[in-house]
Amino acid sequence: MASTEGLVPITRAFLASYYDKHPFTPLSAHVSTLSSQIRSMANDFLTQHPPIQVLLLGERILINEADQQPPHKMDENMWKNREYIEETIFLLQSSNWPEALKQQSAADCVEFSITLGKLKDKLHNTLKALESFQTKNAEHVFNTVMTYLPQDFRGTLIRQQRERSERNKQAEVDTLVNSGGSIHDRYALLWKQQMDRRRQLAQLGSATGVYKTLVKYLVGVPQVLLDFTRQINDDDGPMEEQRHRYGPPLYSLTSMILSIRLFLSLSWARYDANKLKMEQIAVLEQAVDVYTMELERFLTFISEVFANAPFFISAEVAGALEARKNDDYKEINVPAGKTYEVLLSVDAVNSYIAWDFSLVQGTINMDIGFSLEFLSPTGEKTLMLPYRRYESDQGNFCTLMAGSYKLIWDNTYSTFFKKVLRYKIDCIPPVTDSVQSD
């Protein structure tokens, strides 16, 4: 388990300085030129043969999507590129060609099929590169997080839980496909699953009450990791700097492949009236060549940037030492020969009291007695936690019945030295109540 001592999550300012050292060489000017040409050719189809039939509702949806700006999130753009590539590959498969194309003369058909086959193969290779990028990036993030978690049975459980969750997600996708779901349906589900992962990550960082106690203390998740998961998806958080720097070229590529798909879709639907001309095929071929080359170049670049970008940095580097002072903690002097007590009232059965305390470090006699008592309405005391002497007791908790409780720190055995106690306590309702309130 890697140490997170003295570390804080990456900040947007730090990422800006990191990205300054890793500028992306701008996309080829051909991206913009060919995108405009492809879209202009698609618009020519629409001018000559507008989508007026009810059966062309899907075509209208596609046109509207092409008229909109690409998504802002880079992750969503990656999924959109995958979807549009797959849709384009589908159109390029000979079984999905328009009947008029399939019935062209042998000489024309051979040349045409060779060209379309090359385009399909190029897009298929780029699709595999994009899938590999997403898989490796997800594994890198997960394995990096795991280095900051206990390397014992708890880490094994987390890995098993992730594997089980991913198997369930894949089964959900398989069920959709087997029931006749479209490519768009499948990617809508994949993106929903990705957003579910994000929400779970954010909820982990924002966990409160008993869930946070269990996650942080029993599972052993460091606070700095919880802080990271809580703020990583913020609209103006660290990832916004990533979108600002590297989003624009990706957005351009998203628009380009969508224009290619739109052009082919409109062309196939109107092929009886408007057979593709050689100059149109030449532009299409150039567009696919440039798109696949530039997207693969972008993926290679961004993979290296992501792989070397830190999750955590020192508080000094972030300039955040003061901001990281934990206001949840209180400090109290426990004089020699005295005790310090905290009274709590618990309303619901099966609630929890969680505590986290330590002594401010010194050189002498660094332990203090601690115990937990239940106080009945008649004033009787029941020892809930036996007296022991500790230097610290972090991440502990106790299940309780309704009533009053007393946490006691005992320094009566010390004749001369006060103890500086740093602590926080949380009274947590039952798990069922917490779930319902969410």
N, C-alpha and C positions, 0 to 999 in steps of 0.2 A: 504494500500500500504506500503510494508516494505521499510525501508530507505536503500539506497545504499551509503549513505554518508561515505566517507573514505574507500570504498571498491574497489577492482580491481578484474578482473577475475582470476580464479585459474590458476596457472602456472604449467608447467611440473615438476619443482623442488619441488613445494609443494605437488603435487600428489605423487611424488616418496616417500616423507617422510610419507604421509598418507598411501600409500600402504605398506610401510615397516611394519606397524602395523597390516596388514591384509594379511598375507601370505596364499596362497592356498595350502592345503595338496595335494601333488602330486597325479596324477591319479594312480589307481591300475596298477601294472605291467602287469596284464592280458590284459589291453587295447592294449599294443604293441604286446604281444604274440598272442592274438586272431586275431588282425588285420592282422598280418603276415600270420597266418594259413588260414584265409578266403581268402586273396589275393592269396596265393599259390594254394588253391583249384580252384579259378577262373582261374588262369593261366593254370592249368592242363586242364581245359575245352578248353581253347584257343589253347593249344598245340595239342590236339587231334582233335579239330574241329574249325579251324580258321574261322573268319567271312569273307568269300570270296564273298558272294552274295551281289548284289546291294541292295537287300531288307534289308540288315543288316547295312545300313548306320547309323541308330540310335545307334546300338551297337558299331560301331567304335567311334562315338562321345562320348559315355559313357566310353569306355576304355581310350580314350585320356584324358578325364576329370579326371579319376581315377589316371592317370599317372602324373598329374600336382600337384603342391603345392596348398593347400587351399588358399582362398583369405586372404589378409592381414588384412582387416577391420573386427573387431569382429562382427559388425552389419551384415555384409554380410554373415559371417559364420553362424550366427543365422538363417538367411533366408535359407541358403543352407541346414542346418540341417533339417529345416522344410520340404523343398522340397524333400530331400532324404528319410525322414521318410514317407512322404505321398506316394512317389513312391514305397517304400518297402511294405507299407500296401496294396497298390493296387495289388502288385504281390502276397501277401499272401491271398487275398480274393479268396474263392473257385471258383468263376466264372471266375477267370483269371488263374487258374491252367492249365498246359498243358493237352491235352486230355488223354494222356497216364496215367497221374496221376489220373485223374478223374475216369478212368476205371480200376484202380487197384482192386484187390480182396477186399472183404468187410473188412476182419480183418486188412489187411495192411492199407486200406484207413481210417478206424476209428482211428487207432493210429496216423497215419500221420496227419489227419485233426485236432485231438485234439492238437497236438504239434504246428502246424501252427496257429491254433486259439489262443493259449496262446501267441505266439510271436506277433501276430497281436494286441491283446488286450494290451500287454505291450507297444508296440510302439504307439498305440493310446493314452494311458494315458500320455506317455512322450510328444507326440505332443501337447496335451492339456496343459501340464505344460509349454511348450515352448511358445505357443500362449499366455498364461496367463502372463508369464514373459514379453513378448514384449509389451502387452497391458498396464500392470501396470507400466512398465518403461517409456513408452511414456506419460502416464497420470502424472506420478511423475514429469517428466521434464516440461511438460506443466504447471502443477499447481504451480511448484516452480517459473517458469518464471512469472506466473500471479500474484504471491504475490508481485512482484516488479513493477506492473503496476497499474494505477489508478483503484480503486474499485468503478467505477461509470459506466455510460452508455458506456464509451469507452471500459472498460473491457468486458462488456456484448457483445458489437459488435465484439470484437476479438474472444470471445467464439463462438458466432453464426457463424462467418466466418469460424472458424476451423471445426465446426460441419457440415456446408454446404460443405466445401471442402472434408471432409472425406466421406460424403454421395455420393458425385460425384465420388470419387475414388472407392467406393464400387460398385456403379452402373456400372462403367467401367469394373470392374472385373466380375460382374454378366453377363454383355453383352458378354464378352469373353467366359465365361463358357457355356452360353446358345447357343453360336454359334459353340460349339464343340471344344473349346480350350483345349489343354492338360494340365496336371499338370505342366509341364515345362513352357508352355506358360503363365500360370497363375502366376507362381513365377517370371518369367521374368518381367511381368507387375508390380507385387508387389514391386520388387526391383527398377524398374524404378520410381515408385511412391515415394518410400523411398528416392531415390536420388533427386527427385524433391523437397521433403521437405527440404533436406539438402541445396540444392542450394538456396531455398527461404530464409532459415535461414541465410546463408552466405550473401546473397544480402541485407538482412535487416541490418546486421552489417556493410556492405560496402556501404550503400546507400549514395548518394551525392545529392547535389542540392535540388530541390523542394521535391523529394521523402523523403530525410532525414529530411527536415524541417517538412513535414507533419507527418512522422512517429514519430520523436523524440518529436516534440513540440505539435502537435495536439493530437496524440494518447497518448503521455506521456511516451514514452519508455526512461528509464534512459540511459545515455551514457555508464555506466558500462555494461549494458545489451547488448547494441549494440557492445561494444568491445568484449564481451563474444561470441556473435554469429558470429562475424567476424573471430575470431581466433580458434574457437573450432574445426574446421575441417582441420586445417593446417596439412601438412604431418609430421612436427616435433613439433606439438602443444601438448597440455596437453593429448589428447587422445592417442598419440603415447606411452606415459608411460603406459597407460592402456593396450595397445596391447603388449607391451614389457613384462609386468608382467603376464597377464592373457590370452594372446593370445595362447601361445604354447599348453596348455591343451585343449583348444577349437579346435585348428587346428587338434590335434590328434583325437578328437571325430568326427570332420567333415570327416576326412579320413576314420575313422572306419565305419561309417554308409554308406558312399559311397561304401566301399568294400563289405559290406553286401548286398547292393542293386545290385552291379555288379555281385556278386556271384549268387544271386537268378535269376537275369535276364538271365545270361549265362546258368544256370542250366535248367530253364524252356524252353529255346530255343533249348536245346540239350537233352531233357528228353527222347525222343524216343530211343536214342542211349546210353545215360548214366543216368540211374535212380540213384537217390540219395541213397547213402549208409548210414547205421545207424551211422557210425562214423562221416560222414559229417553233418548229422542232429544234432548230439550231439555238434559239434563245432559251428554250426550255432546258436543253442539254447544258448550255453554259451556266444557267442558273443553278441547276443541281450540282454541277461540278464545284462552283464557287461556294455554295451553301455547305456542302459536305466538308470541303477543305477547311473553310473558316470555322465551322462549328467544332471540328475535331481539334483545330489549333487552339481555340478558346478553351476546350475541355482540358487539353494538356497543360495549358498555362494555369488555369484556375485550380487544377488538382494540386499542383506544386505549391501555389499560394496557400490553399486551405491546409495542406498537410503540414506546412511549417508555421502556420499562424498559431499563436499561443491561446489557450483558454484562460490562463491565469497569469498575472504579473505581480511583482512585489508592490506592496502598498506605497512604498517610496516612489516607485516609477509612476504609479497612477496618481500620485499626489493626494492620496485618499486616506491617510492615516487618521486624520481627525474625523473624517466622515464615517469611518468604520468603528468608532467607539460604540459599543453595544449598550444602548440605553435600557435594555431589558434587565441588565444586572444592577444590583445594589451593593454597596459596600458599607460594612458596619464594623466598628471596633467592639470586640468582646473582651472586656477587662479581665485581668487575672482574678480568679476566684468567683467569677460570675457566669451566668448563662444568658443566652439570647434566644428569645422565643418568637415564633410567628403563629398566629391563630388563623385558621381557615374554617369556613362553613361550607358543608357539602349538602346540596339539596336532593340529588338523585342517587338512587342505588346504582352500584357498579360504576360510579364515577372514578376518576383517577386524580391523584396528586402527583405531579412530576416535579422533580427538583434537580438542580444543577448547581453545585457549589465547589469552591476551592478557597484556599487561603492565599492571600497575596504573598508572594515568595519573599522569604527572608532567610536567615541563617540559623535560627534557634527554634527548636521544639515545634516543628511545623505540622502538628496534628491537633485535631479538636474532636471532642465527643459529639455524636449526633444520634438522635432517637426520634421516634414519631409516636404520639399518644392519641387515643380517642377519648373524648370527653362526653360522657352521657349527660342527658338533661338533668340528672340528679347530682352531677358533679363527680361521679366515679370515673377513674382513669383506667384505660386499658392500653397496655403497651402493644402497638402495632408493629413497630420495628425495633428490635433489640438495640441497646446502646453499643456503639462501636466508635473507635477513634480513627479518624480519616485525615489525610492531607487534602483529599478531594473526593467527590462522589458525583460523577457527571453522567447525566442521562438515565437516572433511575426514576422509578415511579411505583405506585402502590394502588391497587384496586380497593375501593372503600365503600362502606355503607353510608347512608345519609347521617349527618350529624356534624359535630365540631371536632376539629383536630388541632394539635399543637406540634409544630416542628421545633425541636430544641437543640441548640448548639451549646455544648457544655465546656467551659474553660475553668471549672472549679478546681480541677486538680493542679492547675498552674498557680504558683505562688507569686511570680514576679512579672510574667510576660503577657501582654495583651495579644489577641489574635485579630488580624484584619481579615474579615470574612467577606468574600465576594460571592453573591448567590442570586438565583432567580427561581421562582416557584410559579407553577401554573396549575390551577384547578380545572380539570377537564371533564366535561359531561360524558355520558356513556357513548360508545361508538355508534349505536343506533340513532341516538339523537343527532350526532354530528352528521351522519349520512343524510338524514331527513332534512336537516337545515340547509344542506348543499342544494 
